[in-house]
Amino acid sequence: MISTAVRLARVGDRSELAAVLLMALSYASMMLGALLPSLWLFAVALAVSYLADWYLHQRKVYLLTRLSKARAGLSIRFLARELMVALFLARTAPSNDWVLFAAIIAFLLFYALQAPHSVLLTLIRNRRKLPFATRNIDLSGISVPDAPSSLLTNRAAEKMLHLDLAAVVGLLVTAATDNGLYGFVGSAITVAVGTLYILALVPYLGRKHRTTGTDGALAFMDRWFESYRPTTVLYFSGSKDSAYQANMWLETMSELEGRPLVILRERFILPQLGDTSVPVLCVPSAVHLMNMNLATVRVALYPANVGKNIHMLRVPHIKHVFIGHGDSDKLASVNPYSKAYDEVWTAGKAGRDRYALADVGVRDEDIVEVGRPQLSRIETWEGVPADRIPTVLYAPTWEGWTDDPGNTSVILAGENIIRRLVGAPKPVRVLYKPHPFTGTRSPVAKRAHERIVALLEKAAAERAAHPDFAEQTAREASIRSEAKAELARIEKRLAELDDSGSEDADDAETSRDALADPGREAEATRLRAEWNAAYWRSFGSWEHKLVTGPMPHLYDCFNVSDAMVSDISSVVSDYIASGKPYAIADSAALGATEFKRQNTAARAAFILGNDASGIEELLLAVTEADQDPLLPAREDLKQYLLGPDRPASIVRFNDAVRDLTAKADARLARLPQDESIATAEDEFAAVLPAQRDGDFANDGDMDDSSVG
């Protein structure tokens, strides 16, 4: 019942649900306290309403957005409280008419201040907003002054409205003591401080606090393009949770020949982007992007099939490549959208064959096998070390956009998989690393994930209490204590290194200050490696563990594991690089033969039913070297899926970029020599006039439905 209420209220957990209920109850209680009247009931309800509202805003509960749409937004809730304060004052202090009049006038003046406050903030933000955001691009050629203090701009509406507390407290004291002075003073403080807040913002409208205007900023960026002359672009657009799709390619981009550039389309992706020395340009507006000087770019790489790709695909002199964000047998890996690109790059021959079987219009001659450069950090397996028990990683994918039972094993098989692993006759350590999207669409998947976590935590507690493991825990307590201290030290230093500016910095100031520092980047890389080593030392090698967040990386989990259970996803294809045994859950209950026929990555896998049957064979292959019948199949499948080990994938990737660049140059060479780039740019610009004042006028934001 509680979980249903949490879902219906659009809150994250029980504490948020409790805050919602308390806030609703507090308003009813305030009304009752004002009518009775009861000072203590009213005062307590008033305090609860403030605290509950503040807590929900701190947690960014979606319900607050719903309340705003239902005309019960933040300002209305504050106004309702203030009206009830006036009602309570009228009921308890009828002899203090002038105090009541003063309170009403003060609240009216206070609300009159909200409009100029909001207008000033909007003007300041708009005048400071650049048409783009950047990382590792020197913006010294344009004006980007320091941002106003976050005390003035961060959650400013809440801060302004909370200034009514002086008046509210003063009026309550007047009601309790029948002394009108408190009400007059409190009301005066509220109006005076609100006025001072507005006056503090006024100087930031001055010219010295403005950034360079849109035209000047875009002209500067065109000059930067002429100077830097980028050759290969990683182009990415996605949702708030999809930054990992771009992050997985950052290291590859830094190792490319030529002059790489990352182009993003959403500002909210930029703070989530991983560390990189490659220049990064975020351009939200389609019109601004399509007017930028991309004349030197020859190759554009796309990790995702999304609607906004069309804004770059329109550039005719660039060769466009779909590189994806993983290699798997999911339908997304053979999306018909892929035929929009000049080439599709796959890891190995399996990707080529996948497109041939799907028959979605991608020609075989347009497919290039380049391997997976990211997998170079995955270590090959040499058996379970003698000093520890085997580790099994459970890394399921998420539920996807449909309710197909084959999408994820979490819902039907997850609990059974964990139950059989933690109860295995020969002990194993279980690591559970769910997909970051798990439970974001399906409440059923979310509840299943929560049950898996509870089951794992219970098993971890039981193991910790077992005499054998308790003895090991005590023996290695100092090692774990030192590791935890080291983690805290490293995290503190990483936080310092990640601080690209002051706490007051806004988007423009962050762009101005976010320049690549080779020394800082080298230190951060070293510290992350040290953090990873300390993380695995911070708990016993026998302890079951839930692993979430960007650190440790999934590949680090690969390296400490001896086997994996997963679903049909790119995780399996990547894990195959390790050569370790793995199992895949047949959640759609196709049967092992049909499941392997439909899914290439399953050919060398142990197939599990939804009851986790078959997991014993996986565990036997881990613990008994001569009981691993799928070892030869894994070796063959590795080459089929990921390509040969030599030459290295990054070498093949660079070769592919070089070859495609030559094709782009050859096309331009076929045009009249003095018009090659200009002609291509004219072809591109021909689509712009009708759009400058049309569909793209709203900052270029388009959803995926724009495709086609």
C-alpha positions in Angstrom: 0.0 0.0 0.0 2.8 2.4 0.9 4.7 1.7 -2.3 1.5 2.4 -4.3 1.1 5.7 -2.5 4.7 6.6 -3.2 4.2 5.9 -6.9 0.9 7.8 -7.1 2.3 10.8 -5.2 5.3 10.9 -7.7 7.8 10.9 -4.8 11.0 8.9 -4.4 10.6 7.1 -1.1 8.7 6.9 2.2 10.4 10.0 3.7 9.3 12.1 0.8 5.8 10.7 1.0 5.7 11.5 4.8 6.8 15.1 4.0 3.9 15.4 1.4 1.4 14.1 3.9 2.7 16.4 6.7 2.6 19.4 4.3 -1.1 18.7 3.4 -2.0 18.0 7.0 -0.3 21.2 8.2 -2.4 23.5 6.0 -5.6 21.9 7.3 -4.3 22.2 10.9 -3.4 25.8 10.4 -6.9 26.6 9.2 -8.3 24.7 12.3 -5.9 26.5 14.6 -6.8 29.9 13.2 -10.6 29.3 13.6 -10.5 27.8 17.1 -8.2 29.8 17.7 -5.3 27.8 19.2 -1.8 29.4 19.3 0.1 26.1 19.8 -1.8 24.2 17.2 -1.4 27.0 14.7 2.3 27.6 15.4 3.2 23.9 15.2 1.3 23.4 12.0 2.9 26.6 10.5 6.4 25.3 11.4 5.6 21.9 9.9 4.4 23.4 6.7 7.6 25.5 6.2 9.9 22.5 7.0 8.0 20.0 4.9 7.9 22.4 1.9 11.7 23.1 2.3 12.5 19.4 2.5 10.5 18.6 -0.6 12.3 21.3 -2.5 15.7 20.1 -1.3 14.8 16.6 -2.6 13.5 18.1 -5.9 10.3 16.0 -5.7 8.4 15.9 -9.0 5.1 16.4 -7.1 6.0 20.1 -6.7 5.9 20.5 -10.4 2.5 18.9 -10.5 1.3 21.3 -7.7 2.5 24.3 -9.8 0.5 23.1 -12.8 -2.5 22.7 -10.5 -2.2 26.3 -9.3 -0.8 25.3 -6.0 2.8 26.4 -6.6 5.4 27.8 -4.3 4.1 31.4 -4.3 0.5 30.3 -3.7 1.5 28.1 -0.8 3.3 30.9 0.9 0.4 33.3 0.2 -2.0 30.8 1.8 0.1 30.6 4.9 0.2 34.4 5.2 -3.5 34.7 4.7 -4.0 32.2 7.6 -1.6 34.2 9.7 -3.8 37.2 9.1 -6.9 35.2 9.9 -5.3 33.9 13.1 -4.3 37.4 14.1 -7.9 38.7 13.5 -9.3 35.9 15.7 -6.8 36.3 18.6 -6.1 40.0 18.7 -9.2 41.9 17.7 -8.1 45.0 19.7 -4.9 45.3 17.5 -6.7 46.4 14.3 -3.7 48.5 13.2 -1.4 45.5 13.5 -3.7 43.5 11.3 -3.9 46.3 8.8 -0.1 46.6 8.8 0.3 42.9 8.3 -2.0 42.9 5.3 -0.2 45.9 3.8 3.2 44.3 4.5 2.2 41.1 2.8 0.7 43.0 -0.2 4.0 45.1 -0.5 6.0 41.9 -0.1 4.2 40.2 -3.0 4.5 43.4 -5.1 8.3 42.9 -4.7 8.2 39.4 -6.2 7.6 40.7 -9.7 10.7 43.0 -10.0 12.7 40.3 -8.2 11.8 37.8 -10.8 12.3 40.2 -13.7 15.7 41.2 -12.5 16.8 37.6 -12.1 15.6 36.7 -15.6 17.3 39.8 -17.1 20.6 39.0 -15.4 20.5 35.3 -16.4 19.6 36.2 -20.0 22.3 38.8 -20.3 24.9 36.4 -18.9 23.9 33.5 -21.1 26.2 32.6 -23.9 24.7 30.8 -27.0 27.0 27.9 -26.2 28.9 26.4 -23.3 32.4 25.0 -23.6 35.2 23.0 -22.0 38.9 23.3 -22.9 38.2 26.3 -25.2 39.9 29.6 -24.4 37.2 32.2 -24.2 39.5 35.1 -23.4 38.5 36.7 -26.7 35.0 37.5 -25.4 33.7 39.2 -22.2 32.7 36.8 -19.5 32.7 38.6 -16.1 32.2 36.8 -12.8 28.7 35.6 -12.0 26.6 37.1 -9.2 26.9 35.4 -5.8 25.0 32.2 -5.5 23.4 33.7 -2.4 21.5 36.0 -4.7 20.7 33.7 -7.6 20.6 30.1 -6.4 17.0 29.0 -5.6 16.3 32.8 -5.4 12.5 32.5 -5.5 12.5 30.3 -2.4 14.9 32.6 -0.6 12.8 35.7 -1.4 9.6 34.1 -0.3 11.1 32.9 3.0 11.8 36.5 3.9 8.2 36.5 5.1 9.4 34.6 8.2 10.2 37.9 10.0 6.7 39.2 9.6 5.1 35.8 10.4 7.1 35.3 13.6 6.5 38.9 14.7 2.7 38.6 14.2 2.6 35.3 16.1 4.4 36.9 19.0 1.9 39.8 18.9 -0.9 37.3 19.0 0.7 35.6 22.0 1.6 38.8 24.0 -1.0 41.3 22.7 1.9 43.6 22.0 1.6 45.1 18.5 5.2 46.3 18.4 6.5 42.8 17.4 4.1 42.6 14.5 5.0 46.1 13.2 8.8 45.4 13.5 8.5 41.9 11.9 6.5 43.3 9.0 8.9 46.2 8.4 11.8 43.8 8.4 10.2 41.6 5.8 9.5 44.5 3.4 12.9 46.1 4.1 15.0 43.0 3.5 13.0 42.1 0.4 13.7 45.6 -1.0 17.4 45.2 -0.1 17.5 41.9 -1.9 16.2 43.5 -5.1 18.6 46.5 -4.7 21.5 44.0 -4.4 20.6 42.5 -7.8 20.4 45.9 -9.7 24.2 46.4 -10.1 24.4 43.1 -12.1 22.4 44.7 -14.9 25.3 47.0 -15.6 27.4 46.7 -18.7 30.5 45.4 -16.8 28.5 42.4 -15.6 27.2 41.4 -19.1 28.7 38.7 -21.3 29.4 39.3 -25.0 26.1 39.2 -26.9 25.0 36.3 -29.1 26.3 37.7 -32.4 29.7 38.6 -30.9 30.0 35.2 -29.2 29.1 33.3 -32.4 31.6 35.4 -34.4 34.3 34.5 -31.8 33.4 30.8 -32.1 33.8 31.1 -35.9 37.3 32.5 -35.4 38.1 29.7 -33.0 37.0 27.2 -35.6 39.3 28.8 -38.1 42.2 28.7 -35.7 41.7 25.2 -34.2 40.5 23.6 -37.5 38.8 20.5 -36.1 38.9 17.4 -38.3 36.8 14.8 -36.4 33.7 15.5 -34.3 32.0 13.3 -31.7 28.4 14.5 -31.9 26.1 13.7 -29.0 22.5 14.5 -28.0 20.6 12.6 -25.3 18.6 12.6 -22.1 19.8 13.6 -18.6 20.7 9.9 -17.9 22.5 9.2 -21.1 25.9 11.0 -20.6 27.6 7.6 -20.2 27.1 7.0 -23.9 29.4 9.9 -24.7 31.7 9.4 -21.9 32.7 5.9 -23.1 34.2 7.6 -26.3 36.2 10.4 -24.6 39.4 8.5 -24.2 39.2 7.2 -27.8 38.7 10.8 -29.0 41.8 11.9 -27.1 43.8 9.3 -28.9 42.7 10.2 -32.4 45.0 11.7 -35.0 44.2 15.2 -36.2 42.2 17.7 -34.1 39.2 16.1 -32.4 36.2 18.0 -31.0 33.1 17.0 -29.0 29.9 18.7 -29.8 26.9 18.4 -27.4 23.4 19.6 -27.8 22.1 19.8 -24.3 23.5 21.9 -21.5 22.6 19.4 -18.8 24.9 16.8 -20.4 28.0 19.0 -20.0 28.3 18.8 -16.1 28.0 15.0 -16.4 30.8 14.7 -19.1 33.9 12.9 -17.9 37.3 14.4 -17.7 38.9 15.0 -21.1 41.5 17.3 -22.7 39.5 17.3 -26.0 37.7 20.7 -26.7 34.0 20.4 -25.9 31.4 22.7 -27.4 27.7 22.6 -26.4 25.3 24.3 -28.8 21.7 24.0 -27.8 20.3 25.9 -30.8 20.0 24.1 -34.1 20.2 27.4 -36.1 23.4 28.4 -34.3 24.9 25.0 -35.0 24.0 25.0 -38.6 25.5 28.4 -39.1 28.9 27.5 -37.5 32.0 27.3 -39.5 32.5 23.5 -39.8 34.5 23.7 -43.1 37.5 21.8 -41.8 35.5 18.9 -40.2 35.7 15.8 -42.3 34.2 13.0 -40.0 31.4 13.1 -37.5 30.9 10.2 -35.1 27.5 9.5 -33.6 27.1 7.3 -30.4 23.3 7.5 -30.4 20.4 7.5 -32.9 18.4 10.6 -31.8 16.4 13.3 -33.6 18.9 16.1 -33.2 21.4 14.1 -35.2 19.7 15.6 -38.3 21.1 19.0 -37.6 24.6 17.7 -38.2 23.7 15.1 -40.8 22.6 18.0 -43.0 26.2 19.1 -43.5 27.1 17.6 -46.9 30.9 17.8 -46.9 31.2 15.8 -43.7 31.2 12.0 -43.7 28.9 10.7 -41.0 29.5 7.5 -39.0 27.3 5.7 -36.5 29.6 4.2 -33.8 26.9 3.4 -31.2 27.5 3.1 -27.5 27.8 -0.7 -27.3 27.7 -3.8 -29.3 24.9 -6.2 -28.6 22.1 -8.3 -30.2 19.4 -5.9 -29.1 17.2 -4.5 -31.8 18.7 -1.0 -31.1 21.9 -2.3 -32.6 20.3 -2.6 -36.1 18.1 0.5 -36.0 16.9 1.4 -39.5 18.0 4.9 -38.7 21.5 3.7 -39.3 21.2 3.9 -43.0 21.2 7.7 -42.8 24.9 7.6 -42.1 27.7 7.2 -44.7 29.2 4.3 -42.7 28.4 2.2 -39.7 31.4 1.0 -37.6 31.0 -2.2 -35.7 33.4 -4.0 -33.3 33.7 -7.2 -35.4 32.1 -9.4 -38.1 29.2 -10.1 -35.8 28.0 -6.5 -36.2 28.2 -6.8 -40.0 26.3 -10.0 -40.1 23.7 -8.6 -37.7 22.9 -5.8 -40.2 22.8 -8.3 -43.1 20.2 -10.5 -41.2 18.1 -7.5 -40.2 17.9 -6.2 -43.8 17.2 -2.6 -42.7 18.9 -0.9 -45.6 22.5 -0.7 -44.3 24.8 -1.8 -47.2 27.6 -4.3 -46.4 30.1 -2.0 -48.1 29.2 0.8 -45.7 30.2 -1.3 -42.6 33.7 -1.1 -41.2 35.0 -3.3 -38.4 37.1 -1.3 -36.0 37.0 -3.2 -32.8 36.2 -1.6 -29.4 39.0 0.7 -28.3 37.5 1.0 -24.8 38.1 -2.6 -24.0 41.9 -2.3 -23.8 41.6 -1.8 -20.0 39.8 -5.2 -19.5 42.2 -7.8 -18.1 42.2 -11.4 -19.4 41.4 -14.1 -17.0 44.0 -16.4 -15.5 41.8 -18.3 -13.1 40.6 -17.6 -9.5 43.5 -16.5 -7.3 44.3 -19.0 -4.6 43.9 -16.5 -1.8 40.2 -15.7 -2.3 36.8 -17.3 -3.2 35.4 -16.7 -6.7 33.5 -13.5 -7.4 30.4 -13.5 -9.6 29.2 -10.2 -11.1 25.5 -9.8 -11.7 25.2 -6.9 -14.2 21.7 -6.9 -15.7 20.5 -4.4 -18.2 17.4 -2.2 -17.7 13.8 -2.8 -18.6 13.9 -0.8 -21.8 11.0 1.2 -23.3 8.7 -1.8 -23.8 7.4 -4.5 -21.5 9.1 -7.3 -23.4 10.2 -9.9 -20.8 13.4 -10.4 -22.7 14.7 -6.9 -22.0 15.9 -7.5 -18.5 16.3 -10.4 -16.1 15.7 -8.2 -13.0 11.9 -8.6 -13.0 11.5 -12.4 -13.5 14.9 -13.9 -12.6 16.9 -11.4 -10.6 15.9 -12.6 -7.1 16.4 -16.2 -8.1 19.8 -15.5 -9.5 21.0 -13.8 -6.4 19.4 -16.4 -4.1 21.2 -19.2 -5.9 24.5 -17.4 -5.9 24.5 -16.5 -2.2 23.4 -20.0 -1.4 25.9 -21.8 -3.6 27.4 -24.9 -1.9 30.9 -23.6 -2.6 30.9 -19.9 -1.4 31.2 -17.1 -3.9 31.2 -13.4 -3.5 28.4 -11.6 -5.4 28.7 -8.1 -6.9 25.4 -6.5 -8.1 25.9 -3.6 -10.5 22.5 -2.7 -12.0 22.1 -0.6 -15.1 21.7 3.1 -14.1 18.3 3.3 -15.9 16.9 0.3 -13.9 13.5 1.2 -12.5 13.3 4.6 -14.3 10.4 3.5 -16.5 8.9 0.4 -14.9 7.7 0.5 -11.3 7.7 -3.3 -11.4 11.4 -3.3 -12.3 12.1 -0.8 -9.5 10.4 -2.9 -6.9 12.3 -6.1 -8.2 15.6 -4.2 -7.9 14.8 -3.2 -4.4 14.0 -6.8 -3.4 17.3 -7.9 -5.0 19.2 -5.3 -2.9 17.4 -6.4 0.2 18.2 -10.0 -0.5 21.9 -9.2 -1.1 22.1 -7.1 2.1 20.6 -9.9 4.1 23.1 -12.4 2.7 25.9 -10.0 3.4 24.9 -9.6 7.0 24.6 -13.4 7.4 28.0 -13.9 5.9 29.6 -11.3 8.2 28.2 -13.1 11.2 29.5 -16.5 10.1 32.5 -17.5 12.3 34.9 -18.2 9.4 34.3 -14.9 7.7 34.1 -13.0 11.0 37.6 -14.2 11.8 38.9 -12.9 8.5 37.1 -9.6 9.0 38.8 -9.2 12.4 42.2 -10.2 11.0 42.0 -7.7 8.1 40.3 -4.9 10.0 43.3 -2.6 9.9 43.7 -3.1 6.1 40.1 -2.1 5.5 40.3 0.9 7.9 43.4 2.2 6.1 41.7 1.7 2.7 38.6 3.7 3.8 40.8 6.5 5.1 42.6 6.5 1.7 39.3 6.6 -0.1 38.3 9.6 1.9 41.6 11.3 1.1 41.4 10.6 -2.6 37.8 11.6 -2.9 38.6 14.9 -1.2 41.5 15.6 -3.6 39.4 14.5 -6.6 36.6 16.9 -5.5 39.2 19.7 -5.4 40.5 18.8 -8.9 36.9 18.7 -10.2 36.2 22.2 -8.9 36.5 24.2 -12.1 35.5 27.4 -10.6 33.9 29.1 -7.6 30.6 27.9 -6.1 29.0 31.1 -7.5 30.0 30.2 -11.1 27.2 30.0 -13.6 27.3 28.3 -17.1 29.2 31.2 -18.7 31.8 31.5 -16.0 32.3 27.7 -15.9 32.9 27.7 -19.6 35.4 30.5 -19.2 37.4 28.7 -16.5 37.2 25.1 -17.7 40.5 24.8 -19.6 42.5 21.6 -19.9 45.3 21.3 -17.5 47.6 18.4 -18.4 49.0 18.2 -14.9 45.6 18.2 -13.2 44.3 15.6 -15.7 47.3 13.3 -15.1 46.9 13.6 -11.3 43.2 12.9 -11.6 43.9 9.8 -13.7 46.4 8.5 -11.2 44.1 9.2 -8.2 41.2 7.4 -9.9 43.4 4.3 -10.3 44.4 4.6 -6.6 40.8 5.0 -5.6 39.8 1.9 -7.5 42.5 -0.2 -5.8 41.6 1.2 -2.3 37.9 0.6 -3.0 38.4 -3.1 -3.4 40.6 -3.2 -0.3 38.0 -1.4 1.7 35.8 -4.5 2.2 36.6 -8.2 2.3 37.0 -10.2 -0.9 34.2 -12.4 0.4 31.7 -9.7 1.1 28.6 -9.4 -1.2 28.3 -5.8 -2.5 25.9 -3.5 -4.3 28.0 -1.4 -6.7 26.4 1.8 -8.1 27.5 5.1 -9.4 30.2 6.0 -12.0 33.0 4.6 -9.7 34.1 1.9 -9.8 33.6 1.6 -13.5 31.9 -1.4 -14.9 35.2 -2.6 -16.4 36.8 -2.5 -13.0 34.0 -4.8 -11.8 34.9 -7.1 -14.8 38.5 -7.2 -13.7 37.8 -8.3 -10.1 35.2 -10.8 -11.1 35.7 -14.4 -12.2 32.3 -14.9 -13.9 29.3 -12.8 -14.8 25.5 -13.2 -15.1 23.8 -10.6 -17.4 21.2 -10.1 -20.2 21.5 -9.6 -23.9 23.3 -6.2 -24.0 26.6 -4.7 -24.8 27.8 -5.6 -21.3 28.0 -9.3 -22.5 29.9 -8.4 -25.6 32.4 -6.3 -23.6 32.8 -9.0 -21.0 33.8 -11.5 -23.6 37.0 -9.6 -24.0 38.1 -11.0 -20.6 37.7 -14.6 -21.7 35.9 -15.4 -18.4 32.8 -17.7 -18.1 29.5 -15.9 -18.3 25.8 -16.7 -18.2 22.8 -15.0 -19.8 19.3 -15.1 -18.5 16.7 -16.3 -21.0 14.0 -14.1 -19.5 11.7 -14.6 -22.5 11.8 -18.4 -22.0 12.8 -19.1 -25.6 14.8 -22.2 -24.6 18.6 -22.5 -24.8 18.6 -23.6 -28.5 16.4 -20.8 -29.8 18.0 -18.3 -27.5 21.4 -19.0 -28.9 20.1 -19.0 -32.4 18.7 -15.5 -32.0 21.5 -14.0 -30.0 25.1 -14.2 -31.1 26.6 -13.3 -27.8 24.8 -16.2 -26.2 26.7 -18.8 -28.3 29.4 -19.2 -25.6 27.2 -18.6 -22.6 25.6 -20.7 -20.0 21.9 -20.1 -20.4 19.7 -19.6 -17.3 16.0 -20.0 -16.9 13.9 -17.5 -14.9 14.3 -19.9 -11.9 18.1 -19.4 -12.4 18.5 -23.1 -13.4 21.8 -23.6 -15.1 23.8 -21.4 -12.7 25.5 -24.5 -11.2 27.3 -25.1 -14.6 28.6 -21.6 -14.5 29.9 -21.9 -11.0 31.5 -25.3 -11.8 33.3 -23.7 -14.8 34.7 -21.0 -12.4 35.9 -23.3 -9.7 37.0 -26.3 -11.8 39.3 -25.5 -14.7 38.7 -28.8 -16.4 34.9 -28.3 -16.1 34.6 -25.4 -18.5 33.3 -26.8 -21.8 32.7 -23.4 -23.3 36.2 -22.1 -23.2 37.0 -22.8 -26.9 33.7 -21.3 -27.9 34.4 -18.1 -25.9 37.8 -17.7 -27.7 36.2 -18.0 -31.1 33.3 -15.8 -30.2 35.6 -13.1 -28.9 37.2 -12.7 -32.3 33.9 -12.8 -34.1 32.3 -10.1 -31.9 35.3 -7.9 -31.2 37.7 -8.6 -34.0 41.3 -9.6 -33.8 43.6 -8.5 -31.0 46.2 -7.2 -33.5 46.4 -4.6 -34.7 45.1 -2.8 -31.6 41.5 -1.5 -31.9 42.6 2.2 -31.5 45.0 1.7 -34.5 42.1 0.3 -36.6 39.8 3.1 -35.4 42.4 5.7 -36.5 42.8 4.0 -39.8 39.0 4.1 -40.4 39.0 7.8 -39.6 41.9 8.4 -41.9 40.2 6.4 -44.8 36.9 8.3 -44.4 38.7 11.6 -44.3 40.3 10.7 -47.6 36.9 10.0 -49.0 35.5 13.3 -47.8 38.6 15.1 -49.4 38.1 13.2 -52.6 34.5 14.3 -52.9 35.5 17.9 -52.4 38.3 17.5 -54.9 35.7 16.5 -57.5 34.0 19.9 -57.1 35.5 23.0 -58.8 38.8 23.7 -57.0 37.9 27.3 -56.0 34.4 26.3 -54.9 34.9 23.0 -53.2 34.2 24.0 -49.6 32.0 27.0 -50.6 29.8 24.8 -52.8 29.3 22.2 -50.0 28.6 25.0 -47.6 26.1 26.6 -50.0 24.3 23.2 -50.3 24.1 23.1 -46.5 23.0 26.8 -46.1 20.2 26.4 -48.6 18.1 24.7 -45.9 18.5 27.5 -43.4 16.5 30.6 -44.5 13.1 28.9 -44.0 14.2 27.7 -40.6 15.7 30.8 -39.1 12.2 32.1 -38.2 10.5 28.8 -38.3 10.6 25.4 -36.5 14.0 25.9 -35.0 13.4 29.4 -33.5 12.8 27.9 -30.0 16.5 27.4 -29.3 16.5 24.3 -31.6 15.1 21.9 -29.1 13.5 19.0 -31.0 12.5 15.6 -29.7 13.2 12.3 -31.4 9.9 12.5 -33.4 11.7 15.0 -35.7 13.5 12.1 -37.4 12.1 11.4 -40.9 
